[in-house]
Amino acid sequence: MEQMLYKAGYGASSSEQNSWRKSLPVLATDLVEAGLGDVEVLLEHQLPLTSKRADVVLAGVHPKTGESS
């Protein structure tokens, strides 16, 4: 939450924080169960050239090809 204030210049609302508290543990569990426990997770990622944000961006290495994905 402090990172959002630092990067975006404003803090997260209490409803947004509550949403994160509920959804992020579920997301983490789902990723681990899918064999994706080693992916990088970017939360509330600011999209370039717009004021919009992506809720979650996953980045890592494809398990079969070894290529970035």
Residue pairs with C-beta under 8 A, 6 or more apart in sequence:
1 11
1 12
1 17
4 10
4 11
4 12
4 44
5 11
5 12
7 46
8 44
8 46
12 20
12 44
20 43
24 43
27 41
27 56
31 37
31 39
31 41
31 58
35 63
36 58
36 60
38 60
38 61
39 58
39 59
39 60
40 58
40 59
40 60
41 56
41 57
41 58
42 54
42 56
42 57
42 58
42 59
43 55
43 56
44 53
44 54
44 55
45 53
45 54
45 56
45 57
46 53
47 53
47 54
59 68
59 69
60 68
60 69
61 67
61 68
61 69
62 68
62 69
